[in-house]
């Protein structure tokens, strides 16, 4: 990526853009993490070309980059638990997270990965922004890193579900584990998948 060609408006410095991305939207277990990042003019130039879509990075590289991003950039990370998602719905949780980031990080331009701005007028969107804009890549890395750390913690508490492998997504093995053991309190029970009966037992 060329930081000088990331955005067409000359009034917007690419390093001052607040890039926003999320991790865990499509999960059936665990939290949603939404992160905003402003790299800023002091962000090391040698790190810029290492920033890319977090899904294309190994966990080890993500960990290293996450540490560097938090050291040099401004960021704000929002966590919405499975219980909050069941109570409010995913869309409202996403909107609240985005609004919180906009109040916590001051930027001339806010750019969210995807195609929905949840009717937030000051927020623009960019499809596949995590592979086009450095700040969104950085936000993607921090959100994914937080989601992975939570999955490892949940795996220690609920080893029967193998959270460390599927990270809360609805893989075949994960669904089979729910059918066998029932839901745990970290599952999003408002997500009624066809393969899961609504009466599945909840473990506390």
MOWO-V890666 format. One record per residue. N is the residue number from 1. RES is the residue in one letter. D_LAST is the distance of its C-alpha to the last C-alpha in Angstrom with 1 decimal. Layout:
n:N res:RES d_last:D_LAST
n:N res:RES d_last:D_LAST
//
This chain:
n:1 res:X d_last:46.8
n:2 res:X d_last:49.6
n:3 res:X d_last:48.4
n:4 res:X d_last:51.7
n:5 res:X d_last:51.2
n:6 res:X d_last:47.6
n:7 res:X d_last:48.4
n:8 res:X d_last:51.5
n:9 res:X d_last:51.9
n:10 res:X d_last:54.0
n:11 res:X d_last:52.5
n:12 res:X d_last:49.1
n:13 res:X d_last:48.9
n:14 res:X d_last:46.3
n:15 res:X d_last:45.1
n:16 res:X d_last:44.5
n:17 res:X d_last:42.4
n:18 res:X d_last:38.8
n:19 res:X d_last:37.0
n:20 res:X d_last:33.5
n:21 res:X d_last:31.0
n:22 res:X d_last:27.4
n:23 res:X d_last:24.9
n:24 res:X d_last:21.9
n:25 res:X d_last:23.2
n:26 res:X d_last:23.0
n:27 res:X d_last:19.6
n:28 res:X d_last:16.8
n:29 res:X d_last:14.2
n:30 res:X d_last:14.4
n:31 res:X d_last:16.7
n:32 res:X d_last:20.3
n:33 res:X d_last:22.9
n:34 res:X d_last:26.4
n:35 res:X d_last:29.2
n:36 res:X d_last:32.8
n:37 res:X d_last:35.5
n:38 res:X d_last:39.1
n:39 res:X d_last:40.9
n:40 res:X d_last:44.0
n:41 res:X d_last:47.5
n:42 res:X d_last:46.7
n:43 res:X d_last:44.2
n:44 res:X d_last:45.8
n:45 res:X d_last:47.7
n:46 res:X d_last:47.2
n:47 res:X d_last:43.5
n:48 res:X d_last:43.9
n:49 res:X d_last:44.7
n:50 res:X d_last:41.6
n:51 res:X d_last:39.4
n:52 res:X d_last:38.3
n:53 res:X d_last:35.5
n:54 res:X d_last:32.5
n:55 res:X d_last:31.8
n:56 res:X d_last:35.2
n:57 res:X d_last:34.5
n:58 res:X d_last:33.1
n:59 res:X d_last:30.0
n:60 res:X d_last:32.5
n:61 res:X d_last:34.9
n:62 res:X d_last:32.2
n:63 res:X d_last:31.1
n:64 res:X d_last:34.7
n:65 res:X d_last:35.5
n:66 res:X d_last:32.5
n:67 res:X d_last:33.7
n:68 res:X d_last:37.2
n:69 res:X d_last:36.2
n:70 res:X d_last:34.3
n:71 res:X d_last:37.4
n:72 res:X d_last:40.0
n:73 res:X d_last:38.6
n:74 res:X d_last:37.2
n:75 res:X d_last:33.6
n:76 res:X d_last:30.7
n:77 res:X d_last:27.2
n:78 res:X d_last:24.7
n:79 res:X d_last:21.0
n:80 res:X d_last:19.1
n:81 res:X d_last:15.3
n:82 res:X d_last:13.6
n:83 res:X d_last:12.7
n:84 res:X d_last:16.4
n:85 res:X d_last:17.6
n:86 res:X d_last:15.9
n:87 res:X d_last:17.4
n:88 res:X d_last:20.8
n:89 res:X d_last:21.5
n:90 res:X d_last:22.4
n:91 res:X d_last:26.1
n:92 res:X d_last:25.7
n:93 res:X d_last:23.4
n:94 res:X d_last:26.1
n:95 res:X d_last:28.8
n:96 res:X d_last:27.4
n:97 res:X d_last:26.9
n:98 res:X d_last:30.5
n:99 res:X d_last:31.9
n:100 res:X d_last:30.3
n:101 res:X d_last:31.9
n:102 res:X d_last:35.2
n:103 res:X d_last:35.3
n:104 res:X d_last:34.4
n:105 res:X d_last:36.8
n:106 res:X d_last:40.4
n:107 res:X d_last:42.2
n:108 res:X d_last:45.1
n:109 res:X d_last:43.1
n:110 res:X d_last:39.4
n:111 res:X d_last:38.7
n:112 res:X d_last:35.5
n:113 res:X d_last:34.9
n:114 res:X d_last:35.0
n:115 res:X d_last:36.8
n:116 res:X d_last:35.0
n:117 res:X d_last:35.5
n:118 res:X d_last:33.5
n:119 res:X d_last:36.7
n:120 res:X d_last:36.9
n:121 res:X d_last:40.7
n:122 res:X d_last:40.9
n:123 res:X d_last:38.6
n:124 res:X d_last:40.2
n:125 res:X d_last:38.7
n:126 res:X d_last:39.8
n:127 res:X d_last:38.7
n:128 res:X d_last:38.0
n:129 res:X d_last:38.6
n:130 res:X d_last:36.6
n:131 res:X d_last:39.5
n:132 res:X d_last:42.2
n:133 res:X d_last:41.5
n:134 res:X d_last:40.9
n:135 res:X d_last:38.8
n:136 res:X d_last:36.4
n:137 res:X d_last:36.3
n:138 res:X d_last:35.3
n:139 res:X d_last:32.6
n:140 res:X d_last:31.3
n:141 res:X d_last:31.3
n:142 res:X d_last:29.3
n:143 res:X d_last:26.7
n:144 res:X d_last:26.3
n:145 res:X d_last:26.3
n:146 res:X d_last:23.4
n:147 res:X d_last:21.4
n:148 res:X d_last:22.2
n:149 res:X d_last:21.3
n:150 res:X d_last:17.8
n:151 res:X d_last:17.4
n:152 res:X d_last:18.6
n:153 res:X d_last:16.1
n:154 res:X d_last:13.1
n:155 res:X d_last:14.9
n:156 res:X d_last:14.8
n:157 res:X d_last:11.1
n:158 res:X d_last:10.5
n:159 res:X d_last:14.0
n:160 res:X d_last:13.8
n:161 res:X d_last:14.0
n:162 res:X d_last:17.0
n:163 res:X d_last:16.5
n:164 res:X d_last:19.6
n:165 res:X d_last:21.7
n:166 res:X d_last:20.9
n:167 res:X d_last:19.7
n:168 res:X d_last:17.3
n:169 res:X d_last:20.2
n:170 res:X d_last:20.3
n:171 res:X d_last:22.2
n:172 res:X d_last:22.9
n:173 res:X d_last:20.9
n:174 res:X d_last:17.8
n:175 res:X d_last:18.1
n:176 res:X d_last:18.8
n:177 res:X d_last:15.7
n:178 res:X d_last:13.6
n:179 res:X d_last:15.9
n:180 res:X d_last:15.3
n:181 res:X d_last:11.6
n:182 res:X d_last:10.3
n:183 res:X d_last:8.8
n:184 res:X d_last:6.2
n:185 res:X d_last:5.9
n:186 res:X d_last:9.3
n:187 res:X d_last:10.9
n:188 res:X d_last:13.6
n:189 res:X d_last:13.3
n:190 res:X d_last:16.7
n:191 res:X d_last:18.3
n:192 res:X d_last:19.3
n:193 res:X d_last:20.8
n:194 res:X d_last:23.3
n:195 res:X d_last:21.9
n:196 res:X d_last:18.4
n:197 res:X d_last:18.3
n:198 res:X d_last:16.9
n:199 res:X d_last:15.3
n:200 res:X d_last:13.0
n:201 res:X d_last:9.9
n:202 res:X d_last:6.6
n:203 res:X d_last:3.8
n:204 res:X d_last:0.0
//
